[in-house]
Amino acid sequence: MSSVRDKVTVVTGAGSGIGRRLALELARRGARLAISDVNETGLNETADLAKALGAEVHTARLDVADREAVLAYADAVEEHYGVVHQIYNNAGIASSGTVLDGEWSEYDHVLGINLFGVINGTKAFLPALVRSGDGHVVNVSSLNGIMAQPGMSAYCTAKFGVRGFTETLRAEMLASRQPVGVTVVHPGGVKTNIATAAFERGSAAGRTTAADEARTRTYNEKLLKMPADQAAKIIVEGVESGKPRVLVGNDAKFVDLFVRLVPRFYPAALVRFGGKVLGGS
């Protein structure tokens, strides 16, 4: 067990959704915060809420896909606090599109944020975490880092990549006996605006259809159910317990078991049920 109290904890994508609730859960537990997001309005709202809980908060606008910006941010946080203990690489976006018809630009955009954002944050902060003597890397994958779904090619590719990258990192930290714990998080259907934001982004680019609108409505009304504050509590408790893998929600646990039991047949089952078993988070 390793309490987050008094730890300097970095949370990306903290302006809304799971990221905001992670920041507030950490604040309640006495952590010192460094939070970032591309949305400064949402970020400042999160900072105000965390300060009201008594937390010390450092804020910065950050695009996690911008490697040089992330490297500079890591230096700035360590300079501000003198130490960094934990990084929660949470920033991400949803996406839709098939392999056959998906735009190259969508792959670049989604992989840049959802996969390379995690890699950038991990590599930028890892030396400081080692120096702290009690570090922890927490990378948020998805239910779709366990199970691939049709029509979500770029998203699933990124989230499977996060899982592989994080599990490799954990093996390396164990092999080299570094003082850094590593946790990969697989949320199921968490009630955030991720599906709506993806639809709005696609609509602005003229890429959405009536089917996309219907799928977004299904996700929001039927699949994205767990309150984000509950998800954040599960994640932080998992980190404090030193768990290498955190499944958030019964849906994520079911999918994990389902894929393990019938790895050959689950794609066909998804197609039979219209590819709408669950939404990624």
C-alpha positions as CSV (number, residue, x, y, z in Angstrom):
1,M,0.0,0.0,0.0
2,S,1.3,3.5,-0.9
3,S,-0.8,6.5,0.0
4,V,-1.0,9.4,-2.4
5,R,-1.1,11.9,0.5
6,D,1.6,14.6,0.0
7,K,2.6,13.0,-3.3
8,V,3.0,15.3,-6.4
9,T,0.6,13.8,-8.9
10,V,0.4,14.9,-12.5
11,V,-2.9,14.4,-14.4
12,T,-3.3,15.1,-18.1
13,G,-6.7,15.7,-19.6
14,A,-7.9,17.1,-16.3
15,G,-10.4,19.6,-17.7
16,S,-13.3,17.2,-17.8
17,G,-14.5,13.6,-17.4
18,I,-12.3,11.0,-15.7
19,G,-9.4,13.4,-15.7
20,R,-11.3,16.0,-13.6
21,R,-12.6,13.4,-11.2
22,L,-9.1,11.8,-10.8
23,A,-7.7,15.3,-9.9
24,L,-10.5,15.8,-7.3
25,E,-10.1,12.3,-5.9
26,L,-6.4,12.9,-5.5
27,A,-7.1,16.3,-3.9
28,R,-9.4,14.7,-1.4
29,R,-6.7,12.2,-0.4
30,G,-4.2,15.0,0.2
31,A,-2.1,14.9,-3.0
32,R,-0.4,17.9,-4.5
33,L,-1.6,18.4,-8.1
34,A,-0.1,19.3,-11.5
35,I,-3.0,19.3,-13.9
36,S,-3.2,20.0,-17.6
37,D,-5.6,20.1,-20.6
38,V,-6.0,21.7,-24.0
39,N,-9.2,23.2,-22.7
40,E,-8.2,26.0,-20.4
41,T,-11.7,26.8,-19.3
42,G,-12.4,23.3,-18.1
43,L,-8.9,23.1,-16.6
44,N,-9.4,26.2,-14.6
45,E,-12.8,24.9,-13.3
46,T,-11.1,21.7,-12.2
47,A,-8.3,23.8,-10.5
48,D,-10.9,25.8,-8.6
49,L,-12.7,22.7,-7.4
50,A,-9.4,21.1,-6.3
51,K,-8.3,24.2,-4.4
52,A,-11.7,24.3,-2.6
53,L,-10.8,20.8,-1.3
54,G,-7.5,22.3,0.1
55,A,-5.2,21.0,-2.6
56,E,-2.1,22.8,-3.9
57,V,-2.5,23.0,-7.7
58,H,-0.2,23.8,-10.6
59,T,-2.0,24.2,-14.0
60,A,-0.8,24.4,-17.6
61,R,-2.4,24.3,-21.0
62,L,-0.9,21.2,-22.7
63,D,-1.3,19.3,-25.9
64,V,0.0,15.8,-25.0
65,A,0.7,15.1,-28.7
66,D,3.3,17.9,-28.7
67,R,6.4,16.1,-27.5
68,E,8.5,19.2,-27.0
69,A,5.7,20.8,-25.0
70,V,5.4,17.7,-22.8
71,L,9.1,17.6,-22.1
72,A,9.1,21.3,-21.2
73,Y,6.0,20.7,-19.0
74,A,7.8,17.9,-17.1
75,D,10.7,20.2,-16.3
76,A,8.3,22.9,-15.2
77,V,6.4,20.7,-12.8
78,E,9.6,19.3,-11.2
79,E,11.0,22.9,-10.9
80,H,7.8,24.0,-9.3
81,Y,7.5,21.2,-6.7
82,G,11.1,20.0,-6.5
83,V,9.9,16.4,-7.0
84,V,7.3,14.4,-9.0
85,H,5.9,11.1,-7.8
86,Q,3.1,10.1,-10.1
87,I,1.9,10.7,-13.6
88,Y,-1.7,9.8,-14.7
89,N,-1.6,9.8,-18.5
90,N,-5.3,10.2,-19.0
91,A,-5.8,12.6,-21.9
92,G,-7.6,11.0,-24.8
93,I,-10.3,11.4,-27.4
94,A,-12.9,9.0,-29.0
95,S,-12.9,8.1,-32.7
96,S,-14.8,6.2,-35.3
97,G,-13.9,4.9,-38.7
98,T,-13.2,1.6,-40.5
99,V,-9.8,0.4,-41.8
100,L,-11.1,0.5,-45.3
101,D,-12.7,4.0,-45.2
102,G,-10.9,5.7,-42.3
103,E,-9.0,8.9,-43.1
104,W,-5.2,8.9,-42.7
105,S,-5.6,12.2,-40.8
106,E,-7.8,10.5,-38.2
107,Y,-5.2,7.9,-37.5
108,D,-2.6,10.6,-37.1
109,H,-4.8,12.7,-34.8
110,V,-6.0,9.8,-32.6
111,L,-2.7,8.0,-32.3
112,G,-1.0,11.3,-31.6
113,I,-3.1,12.0,-28.6
114,N,-4.2,8.5,-27.3
115,L,-1.0,6.6,-27.8
116,F,1.9,9.0,-28.3
117,G,0.4,11.3,-25.6
118,V,0.9,8.4,-23.2
119,I,4.4,7.7,-24.5
120,N,5.3,11.4,-24.3
121,G,4.1,11.8,-20.8
122,T,5.7,8.6,-19.6
123,K,9.1,9.2,-21.1
124,A,9.1,12.9,-20.1
125,F,8.3,12.3,-16.4
126,L,10.0,8.9,-15.9
127,P,13.4,10.2,-14.9
128,A,11.8,12.4,-12.2
129,L,9.7,9.5,-10.9
130,V,12.9,7.4,-10.5
131,R,14.6,10.3,-8.7
132,S,11.6,10.5,-6.3
133,G,12.4,7.1,-5.0
134,D,8.6,6.3,-4.9
135,G,7.2,6.8,-8.4
136,H,4.2,5.5,-10.2
137,V,3.1,5.6,-13.9
138,V,-0.6,5.2,-14.5
139,N,-1.7,4.9,-18.1
140,V,-5.4,4.9,-19.0
141,S,-6.2,2.4,-21.8
142,S,-9.8,1.3,-22.3
143,L,-12.1,-1.6,-22.5
144,N,-11.0,-1.3,-26.1
145,G,-7.5,-2.1,-25.1
146,I,-8.8,-5.6,-24.3
147,M,-11.4,-6.1,-27.0
148,A,-11.4,-4.6,-30.5
149,Q,-14.7,-3.4,-32.0
150,P,-15.6,-2.8,-35.7
151,G,-15.7,0.9,-36.7
152,M,-13.2,2.0,-34.1
153,S,-10.0,1.2,-35.8
154,A,-7.8,4.1,-34.8
155,Y,-9.1,4.2,-31.2
156,C,-8.6,0.4,-30.6
157,T,-5.2,0.6,-32.2
158,A,-4.2,3.3,-29.8
159,K,-5.6,1.7,-26.7
160,F,-4.1,-1.7,-27.4
161,G,-0.8,0.2,-27.9
162,V,-1.2,1.8,-24.5
163,R,-1.7,-1.6,-22.9
164,G,1.4,-3.1,-24.6
165,F,3.6,0.0,-23.8
166,T,2.5,0.0,-20.2
167,E,3.0,-3.7,-19.6
168,T,6.5,-3.5,-21.2
169,L,7.3,-0.6,-18.9
170,R,6.3,-2.5,-15.9
171,A,8.5,-5.4,-16.9
172,E,11.4,-3.1,-17.4
173,M,10.9,-1.4,-14.0
174,L,10.8,-4.7,-12.3
175,A,13.8,-6.1,-14.2
176,S,16.0,-3.0,-13.4
177,R,14.6,-2.7,-9.8
178,Q,13.6,0.9,-10.3
179,P,11.4,2.5,-7.6
180,V,8.5,3.0,-9.9
181,G,5.2,1.2,-9.9
182,V,3.3,0.9,-13.2
183,T,-0.5,0.5,-13.6
184,V,-2.6,0.2,-16.8
185,V,-6.3,1.2,-16.4
186,H,-9.1,-0.3,-18.5
187,P,-12.3,1.7,-18.0
188,G,-15.6,0.3,-19.2
189,G,-18.6,2.5,-19.8
190,V,-18.0,5.7,-17.7
191,K,-20.4,8.6,-18.0
192,T,-18.3,11.3,-19.7
193,N,-18.8,13.4,-22.8
194,I,-16.2,11.4,-24.8
195,A,-18.8,10.0,-27.3
196,T,-20.5,13.3,-27.8
197,A,-17.2,15.1,-28.3
198,A,-16.2,12.6,-30.9
199,F,-19.5,13.0,-32.8
200,E,-19.2,16.8,-32.7
201,R,-15.6,16.7,-33.9
202,G,-16.6,14.4,-36.8
203,S,-19.7,16.5,-37.6
204,A,-17.6,19.6,-37.8
205,A,-15.4,17.8,-40.3
206,G,-18.4,16.6,-42.3
207,R,-17.7,12.9,-41.6
208,T,-20.7,11.8,-39.5
209,T,-23.8,9.9,-40.6
210,A,-27.2,9.1,-39.2
211,A,-25.7,5.8,-38.0
212,D,-23.0,7.7,-36.1
213,E,-25.6,9.9,-34.5
214,A,-27.6,6.8,-33.4
215,R,-24.5,5.1,-32.0
216,T,-23.6,8.2,-30.0
217,R,-27.1,8.3,-28.6
218,T,-26.9,4.6,-27.7
219,Y,-23.6,5.1,-25.9
220,N,-24.8,8.1,-23.9
221,E,-28.2,6.5,-23.0
222,K,-27.3,2.9,-22.5
223,L,-23.6,2.2,-22.3
224,L,-21.8,5.0,-20.5
225,K,-23.3,4.5,-17.1
226,M,-20.7,4.5,-14.3
227,P,-20.3,8.0,-12.6
228,A,-16.8,9.4,-13.4
229,D,-16.2,10.0,-9.7
230,Q,-16.7,6.4,-8.9
231,A,-14.3,5.4,-11.7
232,A,-11.7,7.8,-10.3
233,K,-12.0,6.3,-6.8
234,I,-11.5,2.8,-8.2
235,I,-8.4,3.9,-10.1
236,V,-6.7,5.7,-7.2
237,E,-7.5,2.9,-4.8
238,G,-5.9,0.5,-7.4
239,V,-2.8,2.7,-7.6
240,E,-2.5,2.9,-3.8
241,S,-2.9,-0.9,-3.6
242,G,-0.1,-1.3,-6.2
243,K,-2.2,-3.1,-8.7
244,P,-0.6,-3.5,-12.1
245,R,-4.0,-3.7,-13.9
246,V,-7.2,-2.0,-12.9
247,L,-10.5,-3.0,-14.6
248,V,-13.1,-0.2,-14.0
249,G,-16.6,-1.5,-13.9
250,N,-18.4,-4.9,-14.2
251,D,-18.6,-4.4,-18.0
252,A,-14.8,-4.2,-18.3
253,K,-14.5,-7.3,-16.1
254,F,-17.0,-9.2,-18.2
255,V,-15.3,-8.2,-21.4
256,D,-11.9,-9.2,-20.1
257,L,-13.2,-12.7,-19.1
258,F,-15.2,-13.0,-22.4
259,V,-12.1,-12.3,-24.6
260,R,-10.0,-14.7,-22.5
261,L,-12.5,-17.5,-22.8
262,V,-13.3,-17.2,-26.5
263,P,-10.6,-15.2,-28.2
264,R,-11.3,-16.8,-31.6
265,F,-15.0,-16.1,-31.6
266,Y,-15.6,-12.8,-29.9
267,P,-15.2,-10.8,-33.2
268,A,-18.0,-12.8,-34.8
269,A,-20.1,-12.3,-31.7
270,L,-19.6,-8.5,-31.9
271,V,-20.7,-8.5,-35.5
272,R,-23.8,-10.5,-34.7
273,F,-24.8,-8.0,-32.0
274,G,-24.1,-5.0,-34.2
275,G,-20.7,-4.1,-32.7
276,K,-22.4,-2.2,-29.9
277,V,-21.6,-4.3,-26.9
278,L,-19.9,-1.5,-25.0
279,G,-18.3,1.8,-25.6
280,G,-14.7,2.6,-24.9
281,S,-13.7,5.3,-22.4
